[in-house]
């Protein structure tokens, strides 16, 4: 599955509260922060709403695992 790299290129001062919530939902906190997210319609919709604040590109890295998958792997390693 493809992934998307999203970078916050503008600050959040003066933005509507809904847009701040969307940026937080993308996992971006400060200007120039970057996240790699799965390429899903939900992610692309969030990016479209705050397109004036972020830059994005498709990358060939695998999408990050979810929290449950990481916990399951850790539990399997511990025995």
One Martini backbone bead per residue (centre of mass of N, CA, C, O) as a GRO file, in nm:
protein
   79
    1UNK     BB    1   0.098   0.035   0.021
    2UNK     BB    2   0.070   0.350   0.004
    3UNK     BB    3   0.209   0.670   0.080
    4UNK     BB    4   0.207   0.982   0.274
    5UNK     BB    5   0.369   1.293   0.277
    6UNK     BB    6   0.336   1.535   0.540
    7UNK     BB    7   0.364   1.903   0.552
    8UNK     BB    8   0.392   2.176   0.759
    9UNK     BB    9   0.414   2.521   0.620
   10UNK     BB   10   0.207   2.653   0.819
   11UNK     BB   11   0.069   2.818   1.048
   12UNK     BB   12  -0.222   2.840   1.285
   13UNK     BB   13  -0.261   3.129   1.278
   14UNK     BB   14  -0.595   3.223   1.200
   15UNK     BB   15  -0.736   2.963   1.208
   16UNK     BB   16  -0.966   2.753   1.214
   17UNK     BB   17  -1.055   2.517   1.439
   18UNK     BB   18  -1.109   2.288   1.236
   19UNK     BB   19  -0.821   2.296   1.108
   20UNK     BB   20  -0.665   2.230   1.363
   21UNK     BB   21  -0.794   1.952   1.401
   22UNK     BB   22  -0.698   1.829   1.135
   23UNK     BB   23  -0.395   1.862   1.183
   24UNK     BB   24  -0.396   1.687   1.437
   25UNK     BB   25  -0.508   1.431   1.288
   26UNK     BB   26  -0.236   1.414   1.112
   27UNK     BB   27   0.010   1.474   1.333
   28UNK     BB   28   0.050   1.784   1.343
   29UNK     BB   29   0.214   2.055   1.528
   30UNK     BB   30   0.444   2.197   1.369
   31UNK     BB   31   0.624   2.360   1.181
   32UNK     BB   32   0.782   2.124   0.967
   33UNK     BB   33   0.624   1.884   1.012
   34UNK     BB   34   0.628   1.519   0.967
   35UNK     BB   35   0.430   1.264   0.791
   36UNK     BB   36   0.337   0.921   0.756
   37UNK     BB   37   0.063   0.810   0.560
   38UNK     BB   38  -0.200   0.663   0.454
   39UNK     BB   39  -0.363   0.594   0.142
   40UNK     BB   40  -0.664   0.750   0.190
   41UNK     BB   41  -0.959   0.908   0.163
   42UNK     BB   42  -0.945   1.042   0.443
   43UNK     BB   43  -0.668   1.174   0.416
   44UNK     BB   44  -0.728   1.335   0.155
   45UNK     BB   45  -0.959   1.504   0.277
   46UNK     BB   46  -0.790   1.645   0.491
   47UNK     BB   47  -0.587   1.772   0.297
   48UNK     BB   48  -0.791   1.937   0.128
   49UNK     BB   49  -0.887   2.128   0.365
   50UNK     BB   50  -0.550   2.201   0.425
   51UNK     BB   51  -0.383   2.287   0.160
   52UNK     BB   52  -0.272   2.578   0.264
   53UNK     BB   53  -0.077   2.424   0.499
   54UNK     BB   54   0.017   2.188   0.304
   55UNK     BB   55   0.235   1.928   0.200
   56UNK     BB   56   0.245   1.663  -0.056
   57UNK     BB   57   0.347   1.308  -0.105
   58UNK     BB   58   0.427   1.029  -0.263
   59UNK     BB   59   0.543   0.719  -0.128
   60UNK     BB   60   0.723   0.395  -0.104
   61UNK     BB   61   0.659   0.358   0.168
   62UNK     BB   62   0.533   0.212   0.415
   63UNK     BB   63   0.283   0.216   0.605
   64UNK     BB   64   0.203   0.263   0.904
   65UNK     BB   65   0.130   0.119   1.182
   66UNK     BB   66  -0.072   0.037   1.409
   67UNK     BB   67  -0.113  -0.001   1.741
   68UNK     BB   68  -0.209  -0.297   1.748
   69UNK     BB   69   0.023  -0.418   1.581
   70UNK     BB   70   0.253  -0.332   1.771
   71UNK     BB   71   0.148  -0.481   2.024
   72UNK     BB   72   0.148  -0.766   1.902
   73UNK     BB   73   0.451  -0.780   1.842
   74UNK     BB   74   0.549  -0.731   2.133
   75UNK     BB   75   0.405  -0.978   2.257
   76UNK     BB   76   0.548  -1.192   2.080
   77UNK     BB   77   0.840  -1.129   2.178
   78UNK     BB   78   0.784  -1.186   2.492
   79UNK     BB   79   0.579  -1.457   2.489
   0.00000   0.00000   0.00000
